[in-house]
């Protein structure tokens, strides 16, 4: 009989796994990066985490493939390509997963985080409200016209 580690935990004990990008950059393509992240996630399953947190902008950080925001943003019709994969992983491992990614809503792009439940449902979306100047938006765009950015 297989013993479930979750059954032997204290009543309020929570195991959180944080996945980082250290050692897996650069990647050539977004698909390669997603594959690398899934590989890292599968390495922590032995600990039976309750929650897995993926790194912000994991999909595009340190990826050599050039992409446009509109090509990678998941829209109002979530689940999209990335969130579908993450939801399947959450369900198969019976854990929650926080998945940061770029989303699009009403013609605007957001640095968002999606929460996938242990049932494989996408139950919450958070859109970052305070963006990092020059990292997530260009201030004084009417003056700094020589700077281009997808946001």
N, C-alpha and C positions, 0 to 999 in steps of 0.2 A: 504494500500500500504506500503510495507516494504521500509524503507529508508536505503540506502547503506551508511555507514559511509565514505567510500572512496570517494563518490561523494561530500561530504561536506568539504573535506580537502583543505588546501591551495595548490596552484599549485605545490609546491616542497616539500610538507610535506611527510615524509616517516616514517612508523611505523615499527620498528625492534623489534622482540622478540628473546631473547637469552635464550635457554633452558640449564639448568645446571643439574649436577648429585647430587647435595646436597640433602640428605635425601632419596635417592633411592639406596643407596649402602649398603652392597654388594648385587648383584643379583646372583642367582644360575646358570642361563644359559644365553646365548646370546639372546635367544628368549624372556626370561623374561625382559632383559634389553631393547630390542627393544620395547616391549609392554609398559614398563614404560615410555620410551621416547615419544611414540605415545600418551599416556595418557596425558603427560605434554603438548605436542603440542596441543592437542584438548582443553586443558584448556585456551590457549591463543587465540584461534580462535574468541572468542567474541570481541577481540580488532581489528579484521580484519587486521592483520599485512601484510605489503608488502613483508617482508623478515623474515624468521625464520632461526636462526643460531644454529646448534647443536654443542655440545661439541666435542672437538678432542678426538678421540679414544673412543667415547661413547659406541661403540659396545662391547668392551672388557674390559674397565676400571672397576675395582672392580667387576669382574665377577669370580665366583669360578670355573666355568667349565673351564677345561684346553683345550685349542685349539692350533693348529699349524697355523702359518701364512698362509701356503699354503691352509689350509682348509677354511679360512674365507676371503681371498683376492678375490676381484672381478677382473676379468681379462678384456682383450680387448673387450670382448663380452658384455660390459655394455649395457643395464641394467642387473644387477644380482639380487639376492634375496633382498638385502637391498635397493639398488637404485631403484628397481621397486616399492617397498612400498613407498619410499620417493617421487618418481615422481607422484604416484597416490594421495598422500596427497597434494602435491603442486597444482595439477590440481583441486582437489575437493575443495580446499580452495582459489583458485585464488591468490596464492602468490608464491614467490621464496623461495627455501630452500637450504641452504648451508649444505651439509652432508659430514663430514669428515669420511674417512674409509681407510682401507688398500686395495691397488690395486696391480695388477701384470701386467707387460708389458715386453715382451721380456726376460722372465726369472728373472726379477728383481722385488722386492717388493718396494712399495712406500707408504708413509704416504700422502694421497691425500685428496682433497676436491672436491666434485662434486656439481655443481650448477644445480638444477632442476628449470625449468621455471614454470610460472603460467599455461602454456598449458600442463604441464606434461612431457615436453621434458628435456633430460639431455643435457644442452647446453655448459657446460664448465667443464674441469677437470684441477686441479692444483696439481702438484706433489711437495711436500716440498723438497727443495734442500739442506738446511743446517740442518742436523739431529743433535739431541741432543746426545752427547757422553754418553755411558752406558745406555741411555734410548731408543734410536732408532738404535744405532749401537755400536759395540765394537771396540774401537781403539786398536791398537797394538795386534790384534787378534793372531798373530804368537807368541807373548810372553805370553799373558794372556790366554793360552790355557785352563785353568781351568774354565773360564767363558763361559757359553753356552747361546745362544740367537737365536731366530728364524730368525732374519734379517741377 
